[in-house]
Amino acid sequence: MLDARSPVATIVLDHSECAVVFARHRVDYCCHGQRPLVEVCREQGLDVLGILDELQAAIARRGPAPELDPRTLTTADLIASVIAQHHAYLHRTLPTLRVLAHKVARRHSERVPALVRVATIFEALADTLIDHLASEEEVLFPAVVEQRPADVRALLLGMREEHEDVGRMLVALRMAAADYVVPDWACTSYRTLMSELAALEADTLRHVHVENHVLLPRFVPPPSSP
């Protein structure tokens, strides 16, 4: 059974399928994942028992082959996994979505003015993510693999700050896109854009979660409890 006193990040590390439930309720399990579930529910006005029921249902629906626990990987293998899974996805997806966001805004902004803001926020998010990927691949990850402790701590703390910026952009994007719900009249491009933006949000949150709560604690101990 899940414990409502557990940090939300730990719940996702133990049960990756719970990430979808937290995303649906806008629970930040990445940048502020050390907060206990009961505290998060209280702050956001969520029914903790109802959330626990949803989480348990998600766990019960899990297939016979759960995702590999990233905590079991060596640091080098963890980094290789992040690059192969999350970085490759972003490198492949961002250019296409950038074009699609502006296309949908041009075609439908008269009916849905917020689509202009969606395209603008996504443009800023894409630029930020591209710079972030380059920084990790060219500077941070080599320092970690080569075990340069003088560099690693500062670089990892900088990574965490960049993640917080990305998190704020994702929140703003979801709000501008009305939770990625499309009107009945939406064309295929509009529907595709919203579906792909939702998928990008989910993948980026998993990406940030692994780096913040698996990679970073190996080099930067969490603050001591008072």
N, C-alpha and C positions, 0 to 999 in steps of 0.2 A: 504494500500500500504506500502511496505517496504521502509525504509529510508536508503540511502547509508551511512548516517552519524552514523547509529546505530552500536554499537560494534558487532562483529561477534558472540560472546558468547551470547549476548542478543537475537540475531536473532534465534539462535538454541534453546534457552530456550523458546522463544515464539512459535517457529515452529520447532519441532524436526525433521521433514522430510527434513529440509534444511541441516542437517548434511551430508547427502549423497552427495549433491552438493558441499559442501565445501571440503569433502574428495576427490572427483574426481579432484578438482583443486588444491589440496594440500594446502588448506587454514587452518591454525592452529586455530581452534576455542576453543582449550583447554588451553594450557599453555600460549598462548599470545592472548587470546580471547577478551581482553578489547580494542583492536584496532578497529577503525571504518572501516566498509567495504570499503569505498572509499579509505582509506589510504592503506589497504592491497592490493587492486587491483592495485593501483599505484606502490607499491613496487614490486609486482610480475608480472607486465606487463599484467594484466588481464583487459578485457573490462568490466567496472563496469556495464554498461547498459545490456550487455549480461548476466552477472552473475545475475543481478536482474531479468531478464526475466526467467532464469533457476530456480531461487528460487521461483518466483511467480508460475511457472508451477508446481513445486514440491508441493507447498501449495494447488494448485487447485486440484491435484490428490489425496490429502489426503482423506482417508476413513471417514465414518461417526463417527468413535469412535477413536479420537486422543489419543495418549499416555497421561497418567496421568501427570500433571505438577508437577515436584518434588518440586517446590517452595511452593506448598500447603501442603506438609507433615510436621509434627512435626520433630524435629531433630532425635528423637528415631526411628520414622517410616522411615525417609529418610535413616538412617544407615541400618535398617533392609532390606529395599528395595535394597540398594547397595549390601549387602551381598547375598541376595537371588537371585538377578538377575545377577550381574557382577562377584562377587567372586565365586559363585557356578559354573558359566560358565567356568571361568579360571581353577578352581580346576579340573573340568571334562575334559577340552580340552587340557591343556598344556601337560600332559604325552603322550597322543596319538599323538599329533603333533610333539613332540620331536622325537619319534620313526619314524614317517613318513618322517620327513625332512631328517634324516640321510639315510633312505632307498632310497628315491628318489635321493639323492646326490650320493650314491654308484652306483646306476643303470644307471644314465644318465649324470654324470658329464663329461664324455668324450665328449659328444655332446654339453653340456651346462656347462662349467666350473664354472659359477657363482652359480650353485646350491650348491657347497661346501661352498661358502660364505653365502648363504641363511641359510644353516644348522648351521653354526658357529654363525651367528648373532642371529638366533632363540634360540640357546642354551643359549646365554648370556641373551637374553630377558626373556626367561622362568625362569632362575635363579633369575633375578631381580624381576620379578613379584611375584614369590613364596615368596621371602623375604618380598616384599612390602605387600602382602596380610596378612602374619603372623603379621607384625608390626601393620597394621591397626586393625586386629581382636583382637590381644592380648594386645595392648598398647593404640593406638590412640582412637579407638571407645569407649572402656570402660571409658577413661578419659573424652571424650565428653559427654557421657550419664550420667556419675556421676557428671558432671559439676565441673571439677577441673580446674579453669581458669589459675592457675599458670603453669599447664602442657600443656593445650590445645593449646595456641598460638604457642609455640615453636614446638610442635608436628605437627600442621597443616602447618606451614611454611616449616618444614622438608618434609612433604608429598608433598608439591608443588614442591620442588626441585627434589624429586624422580620422580615426574610426568614428569618433563622436561627431565630427563635421559631416561625415557621410550619413550617419544616423539621422541627423537633423534634416538633411536634404531628402532622405527617404520618407520621413514623416511629412514634409512639405509636399512632396510629389504625390503621395497617397491622398492627401487632403485635396490638392488641386484636381486630382483625377477622380474624385468622388468614390474612393475606395475601389477603383477599377471596375465599377459597375457601368455597363453601357446601356444607352437607350435602345428601345425596340427597333428604331429605324437605322441603327448604326450599320455602316457598310463593313465589308470584310477587313479593310485596312484598319478601321477604327477598332473593331473587335480584336484584331491581331495585336495592335499596339497595347491595348489594355491588358490582354492576356500575357504578353511578353514582359510588360513592366511589372506585373505581379510576380512573374517567375524570376525576374532579375532581382526584385526586392528579396524574395525568399532565399535565393542563392547567395546574395551579398550578406544577408544576416547570418547565414550559416558560416560563411567565410570569416566574417568578423568574429563570430562567436568562437570558432576554433582558435584563431590567433590570440584573442583576448584571454580565453579561459583554459587553453591547453599550452600554447607556445609561451606566452608571456610569463605565466607563473613559474616556468622552469628556470627563469633568469631573474625575475623581479618578484620577491615574496610579497604576498598580499599584506596590507596593513594589519598590525596586531590589533586584536579586539581590546577595547578599553577594560 
